[in-house]
């Protein structure tokens, strides 16, 4: 089974760059930055950078991001981290990735907005040449920031649209920061031609999913677990052909659900909701798409055919122009055909 999963052609749509830094790279760059790591071995640091067992909450999970952000304040570091992530994903037979990041988080030591975005795009371009992996970027607005900050991101990011950037996102802890706070920014993004995905319903509030679709123009929803609490929300998602970017291992770690028994992925699929499966953060969650699929097969009884259906959903969900999406579909179909004949 593991061998088949390894050979499957894959697509990753919900992957945070700062949550997916190689631990050894982070450790090396922290030393270069003059961080006091004297009493911390690489092995110990890996345990600090990853969720090895469990967290008590999303807030505790998000604390792991303090380490990568310390080393993502230089252009060369950001480019390297992007390149290495894509190298790692290419080895797992991932054919296309949408990497998301918040440019303002990389600007604490003097980088400009353009420099932070260009560094990611350079890493993506180099990885395409070296590993034949396709990728695009999603720019992330943070919930706790002002709507003015989100508007600034939308305006400054526009020049990169179609040149490596395909969408905007809204992320961060949901409690106390409702989607409507950023409506003006997402209205602007919609008018400017950005694709839109929004983190919503990762924790308990299904209303955030409705608001993200109706007020923020979301075409995809990050996580969306709370939809299971409302037949009306499930109907809305289904009728509008909204794709859910589900991340099972991360959702278990953050206590978005207490156990896999509560994880609603099967109910969503049974109700013809368009589900995709992703990693969220490969390092922080210590995961890969292979691990995510394995969990679904071993614990929830998914078949290889079910996994292939999820991959095909991901192909449809990509924020690619029509011709590029058709090209990616051919890559995925060819990969699946080769697997059948092997």
C-alpha positions in Angstrom: 0.0 0.0 0.0 2.8 2.5 0.9 4.5 1.8 -2.4 1.3 2.6 -4.3 0.7 5.8 -2.3 4.3 6.9 -3.0 3.8 6.4 -6.8 0.5 8.3 -6.9 0.8 11.7 -8.7 -0.3 14.3 -6.1 -1.4 17.9 -5.7 -1.0 20.0 -2.6 -3.3 23.0 -2.3 -3.0 24.0 1.4 0.6 24.3 2.4 2.0 27.1 4.6 5.6 28.0 3.7 6.6 29.0 7.2 5.2 25.7 8.6 7.1 23.6 6.1 10.8 24.6 6.6 13.3 21.7 6.9 14.2 21.5 10.6 17.9 21.2 9.7 17.8 24.3 7.6 16.0 26.2 10.3 18.5 25.1 12.9 21.5 26.1 10.6 19.9 29.5 9.9 19.1 30.2 13.5 22.8 29.6 14.4 23.7 32.0 11.6 21.3 34.6 13.0 23.1 34.4 16.3 20.3 32.6 18.2 21.6 30.9 21.4 21.3 27.2 20.4 24.4 26.1 22.5 22.5 23.6 24.7 20.1 22.4 22.0 21.0 19.6 19.6 19.4 19.3 16.1 17.5 16.3 17.4 16.1 18.3 20.3 15.3 21.2 18.1 13.3 18.9 15.7 11.1 18.1 18.7 10.6 21.8 19.4 9.8 22.6 15.8 7.3 19.8 15.2 4.1 18.6 16.9 5.4 15.2 17.9 2.4 14.0 19.8 -0.4 16.4 20.4 -1.3 20.1 21.1 -4.0 21.3 23.4 -5.3 23.9 20.9 -4.8 25.7 17.7 -3.2 28.5 19.7 -0.5 26.1 21.1 0.0 24.7 17.6 0.6 28.2 16.1 3.4 28.8 18.7 5.6 26.5 16.6 5.8 29.2 13.9 8.0 31.5 16.0 11.1 29.6 14.9 10.8 29.7 11.1 9.7 33.3 11.1 13.0 34.2 12.8 15.0 32.9 9.8 12.6 34.1 7.0 13.7 37.8 7.2 16.3 37.5 4.4 15.8 37.1 0.7 18.2 34.3 0.3 16.7 32.3 3.2 13.2 32.7 1.8 14.3 31.6 -1.6 16.2 28.6 -0.2 13.3 27.5 2.0 10.9 27.6 -0.9 13.2 25.7 -3.2 13.9 23.0 -0.5 10.2 22.6 0.2 9.5 22.0 -3.5 12.5 19.6 -3.7 11.0 17.6 -0.9 7.5 17.5 -2.4 8.9 16.5 -5.8 10.5 13.5 -4.2 7.0 12.5 -3.0 5.7 12.7 -6.5 3.8 15.9 -5.9 3.2 17.5 -9.4 1.7 20.8 -8.4 1.7 22.9 -5.3 0.0 26.1 -4.2 2.3 27.6 -1.5 0.8 30.2 0.9 2.5 32.8 2.9 2.0 36.2 4.6 4.5 38.6 3.0 4.2 41.1 5.9 5.5 38.4 8.3 8.8 38.4 6.4 9.3 42.1 6.6 10.3 42.5 10.3 13.9 43.3 9.5 13.7 45.6 6.5 12.6 43.5 3.6 10.1 45.2 1.3 6.8 43.6 0.2 8.1 43.0 -3.3 11.4 41.5 -2.0 9.5 39.0 0.2 7.2 37.9 -2.7 10.0 37.8 -5.3 12.1 35.6 -3.0 9.4 33.0 -2.9 8.8 33.2 -6.7 12.5 32.8 -7.4 12.6 29.6 -5.3 9.6 28.4 -7.2 11.2 29.1 -10.6 14.4 27.4 -9.7 12.6 24.3 -8.4 10.6 24.1 -11.6 13.8 24.0 -13.6 15.6 21.5 -11.3 12.7 19.2 -10.2 10.0 19.7 -12.9 7.5 20.6 -10.2 4.8 23.2 -10.9 3.8 25.8 -8.3 2.0 29.0 -7.6 1.7 31.3 -4.6 -1.2 32.4 -2.4 -0.8 35.6 -0.4 -2.1 35.5 3.1 -3.9 38.3 5.0 -3.9 37.8 8.7 -7.2 38.0 10.7 -5.8 39.9 13.6 -4.4 42.7 11.3 -6.5 45.7 10.2 -8.5 45.7 7.0 -6.2 48.5 5.8 -3.3 46.0 6.0 -5.2 43.5 4.0 -6.1 46.1 1.4 -2.4 47.0 1.2 -1.5 43.4 0.5 -4.1 43.1 -2.2 -2.9 46.3 -3.9 0.8 45.5 -3.6 0.3 41.9 -4.7 -1.6 42.8 -7.9 1.6 43.2 -10.0 2.4 39.6 -9.3 -1.0 38.2 -10.4 -0.5 35.7 -13.2 3.3 35.8 -12.6 3.4 33.3 -9.9 0.7 34.6 -7.6 -2.8 33.2 -8.1 -4.9 34.0 -5.0 -5.4 35.6 -1.6 -6.3 33.9 1.7 -7.4 35.0 5.2 -5.7 33.0 8.0 -5.1 33.1 11.8 -7.1 32.3 14.9 -10.8 32.7 14.1 -12.0 33.5 17.6 -12.7 37.3 17.9 -11.8 38.0 14.2 -14.9 37.5 12.0 -14.5 37.4 8.2 -16.5 40.5 7.7 -13.7 42.6 9.2 -11.8 42.1 6.0 -14.8 42.4 3.5 -13.5 45.6 1.9 -10.1 44.0 1.1 -11.7 40.9 -0.3 -14.2 42.9 -2.4 -11.1 44.6 -3.9 -9.3 41.3 -4.4 -12.3 40.0 -6.2 -12.5 43.0 -8.5 -8.8 42.8 -9.3 -9.1 39.2 -10.4 -7.5 37.3 -7.5 -8.8 33.8 -6.8 -10.0 33.6 -3.2 -9.6 31.0 -0.5 -10.4 31.6 3.2 -9.6 29.7 6.4 -13.0 29.1 8.0 -14.7 26.6 10.2 -11.4 25.2 11.3 -12.7 25.6 14.9 -16.3 25.7 16.0 -18.0 28.4 14.0 -19.9 27.3 10.9 -21.1 30.9 10.4 -17.6 31.9 9.4 -17.9 29.5 6.4 -21.1 31.2 5.2 -19.7 34.7 5.7 -16.5 33.7 3.8 -18.5 32.5 0.8 -21.1 35.2 0.8 -19.1 38.2 1.9 -15.5 37.4 1.0 -16.2 35.6 -2.4 -14.4 32.4 -1.3 -14.1 29.7 -3.9 -12.3 27.4 -1.6 -12.5 27.0 2.2 -9.5 26.1 4.3 -10.5 23.2 6.6 -14.3 23.8 6.8 -14.8 21.1 9.5 -17.6 23.1 11.2 -19.8 22.8 8.2 -20.9 19.4 9.5 -22.8 21.3 12.3 -25.2 23.0 9.8 -27.1 21.3 7.0 -27.7 24.8 5.5 -23.9 25.5 5.3 -23.3 22.0 3.7 -26.0 22.8 1.2 -24.4 26.2 0.4 -21.0 24.6 -0.1 -22.5 22.0 -2.4 -24.7 24.3 -4.4 -21.9 26.8 -5.0 -19.3 24.1 -5.8 -17.0 25.3 -3.1 -13.9 23.1 -2.6 -12.8 22.2 1.0 -9.1 22.1 1.7 -9.1 19.5 4.5 -5.9 18.7 6.5 -6.7 15.7 8.7 -3.5 15.3 10.7 -3.2 19.0 11.5 -6.9 19.1 12.5 -6.3 16.3 14.9 -3.3 18.0 16.4 -5.0 21.3 16.9 -8.0 19.6 18.5 -10.3 20.9 15.8 -11.7 17.4 16.3 -11.0 15.2 19.3 -10.7 12.0 17.3 -10.9 10.7 13.8 -14.3 9.3 14.6 -15.5 13.0 14.7 -13.7 13.9 11.4 -16.5 14.7 8.9 -14.6 13.9 5.6 -16.8 10.9 4.8 -20.0 12.7 5.5 -18.9 15.5 3.2 -18.0 13.1 0.4 -21.3 11.2 0.9 -23.1 14.5 0.5 -21.3 15.3 -2.8 -19.2 18.0 -1.3 -15.9 18.6 -3.1 -13.2 17.6 -0.7 -9.4 17.9 -1.2 -6.8 16.6 1.2 -3.6 18.5 2.1 -0.9 18.8 4.7 -1.3 22.3 6.1 2.3 22.4 7.4 4.7 19.6 6.5 7.2 20.3 9.3 5.0 21.6 12.1 2.6 18.7 11.6 5.4 16.3 10.8 3.3 15.1 7.8 3.2 14.4 4.1 0.4 13.7 1.6 1.4 10.0 1.8 0.9 10.1 5.6 -2.5 11.9 5.2 -3.7 9.3 2.7 -2.4 6.4 4.8 -4.4 7.7 7.8 -7.6 7.8 5.7 -7.0 4.3 4.5 -6.0 2.7 7.8 -8.4 4.5 10.1 -11.4 5.5 8.0 -11.5 2.7 5.5 -10.7 4.7 2.4 -9.7 2.7 -0.8 -7.1 3.7 -3.3 -10.0 4.6 -5.6 -11.2 7.1 -2.9 -7.8 8.6 -2.7 -7.6 9.0 -6.5 -11.0 10.8 -6.4 -9.6 13.2 -3.8 -6.6 13.9 -6.1 -8.9 14.5 -9.1 -10.9 16.9 -6.9 -7.6 18.7 -6.2 -6.9 19.0 -9.9 -10.3 20.7 -10.4 -9.8 22.9 -7.4 -6.5 24.4 -8.5 -6.3 28.2 -9.1 -4.9 27.6 -12.6 -6.0 29.2 -15.8 -8.0 26.8 -18.1 -5.1 25.8 -20.4 -2.7 25.1 -17.5 -5.4 23.2 -15.6 -5.9 21.0 -18.7 -2.1 20.4 -18.8 -2.0 19.4 -15.2 -5.0 17.0 -15.7 -3.0 15.3 -18.4 0.0 15.0 -16.1 -2.2 13.4 -13.3 -4.0 11.1 -15.8 -0.7 9.9 -17.3 0.7 9.3 -13.8 -2.4 7.2 -12.9 -2.2 5.3 -16.2 1.4 4.5 -15.6 0.6 3.2 -12.1 -2.2 0.9 -13.5 0.2 -0.6 -16.0 3.1 -1.1 -13.6 
